[in-house]
Amino acid sequence: MLKTNEEKLTLLNLGGGAAAEKFEREMERVLLNIMDPNTPPDKEREIVLKVKMKPNEARNQIAINITCDSKVAGNWAFKTAALIGRDRGRAVAQELVHMQQPLFDNVSEFKKNEGGQND
């Protein structure tokens, strides 16, 4: 029988506060993942707090194992594009970037084809 002046076991005092600390750590990890612009905003995240209890033969004592894990969204793949060509016989690539400077030297005007359209 428990003494009346002893504190009852709760989630907050379990393991001297270890269960709550583990949960808070995983909560921060999940929140940081949600705020990360490199992760998809619509993916669910999950925190699992697991408390395993194994009683002794007399059933008057239990061993308690506390674990807490989280599942977060992975990073998005970053997509880009590049133009490829040759420079002095060597294969080269240049990434396409919005608001990019002209890629080719000595291109000052478009040539008109026979139909009057720009190339």
Contacts in CASP RR format, 6 or more apart in sequence:
PFRMAT RR
TARGET T0000
AUTHOR 0000-0000-0000
METHOD contacts of the structure
MODEL  1
MLKTNEEKLTLLNLGGGAAAEKFEREMERVLLNIMDPNTPPDKEREIVLK
VKMKPNEARNQIAINITCDSKVAGNWAFKTAALIGRDRGRAVAQELVHMQ
QPLFDNVSEFKKNEGGQND
2 8 0 8 1.000
7 13 0 8 1.000
11 19 0 8 1.000
11 20 0 8 1.000
12 19 0 8 1.000
12 20 0 8 1.000
14 20 0 8 1.000
14 51 0 8 1.000
14 64 0 8 1.000
14 66 0 8 1.000
15 64 0 8 1.000
15 66 0 8 1.000
18 66 0 8 1.000
19 49 0 8 1.000
19 51 0 8 1.000
19 66 0 8 1.000
19 68 0 8 1.000
22 49 0 8 1.000
22 66 0 8 1.000
22 67 0 8 1.000
22 68 0 8 1.000
23 47 0 8 1.000
23 49 0 8 1.000
23 68 0 8 1.000
25 68 0 8 1.000
26 47 0 8 1.000
26 68 0 8 1.000
26 69 0 8 1.000
26 70 0 8 1.000
27 47 0 8 1.000
27 70 0 8 1.000
29 70 0 8 1.000
29 72 0 8 1.000
30 45 0 8 1.000
30 46 0 8 1.000
30 47 0 8 1.000
30 70 0 8 1.000
30 72 0 8 1.000
33 39 0 8 1.000
33 45 0 8 1.000
33 72 0 8 1.000
33 73 0 8 1.000
33 74 0 8 1.000
34 41 0 8 1.000
34 45 0 8 1.000
36 75 0 8 1.000
38 75 0 8 1.000
38 76 0 8 1.000
38 78 0 8 1.000
39 72 0 8 1.000
39 73 0 8 1.000
39 74 0 8 1.000
39 75 0 8 1.000
39 76 0 8 1.000
40 73 0 8 1.000
40 74 0 8 1.000
40 76 0 8 1.000
43 73 0 8 1.000
43 74 0 8 1.000
45 70 0 8 1.000
45 71 0 8 1.000
45 72 0 8 1.000
45 73 0 8 1.000
46 70 0 8 1.000
46 71 0 8 1.000
47 68 0 8 1.000
47 69 0 8 1.000
47 70 0 8 1.000
48 68 0 8 1.000
48 69 0 8 1.000
48 70 0 8 1.000
48 71 0 8 1.000
49 66 0 8 1.000
49 67 0 8 1.000
49 68 0 8 1.000
50 66 0 8 1.000
50 67 0 8 1.000
50 68 0 8 1.000
50 69 0 8 1.000
51 64 0 8 1.000
51 65 0 8 1.000
51 66 0 8 1.000
52 64 0 8 1.000
52 65 0 8 1.000
52 66 0 8 1.000
52 67 0 8 1.000
53 62 0 8 1.000
53 63 0 8 1.000
53 64 0 8 1.000
53 65 0 8 1.000
54 62 0 8 1.000
54 63 0 8 1.000
54 65 0 8 1.000
55 61 0 8 1.000
55 62 0 8 1.000
56 62 0 8 1.000
56 63 0 8 1.000
80 95 0 8 1.000
80 96 0 8 1.000
81 95 0 8 1.000
81 96 0 8 1.000
82 93 0 8 1.000
82 94 0 8 1.000
82 95 0 8 1.000
82 96 0 8 1.000
83 93 0 8 1.000
83 94 0 8 1.000
83 96 0 8 1.000
83 103 0 8 1.000
84 91 0 8 1.000
84 92 0 8 1.000
84 93 0 8 1.000
85 91 0 8 1.000
85 92 0 8 1.000
85 93 0 8 1.000
86 92 0 8 1.000
94 103 0 8 1.000
110 118 0 8 1.000
110 119 0 8 1.000
111 119 0 8 1.000
112 118 0 8 1.000
112 119 0 8 1.000
113 119 0 8 1.000
END
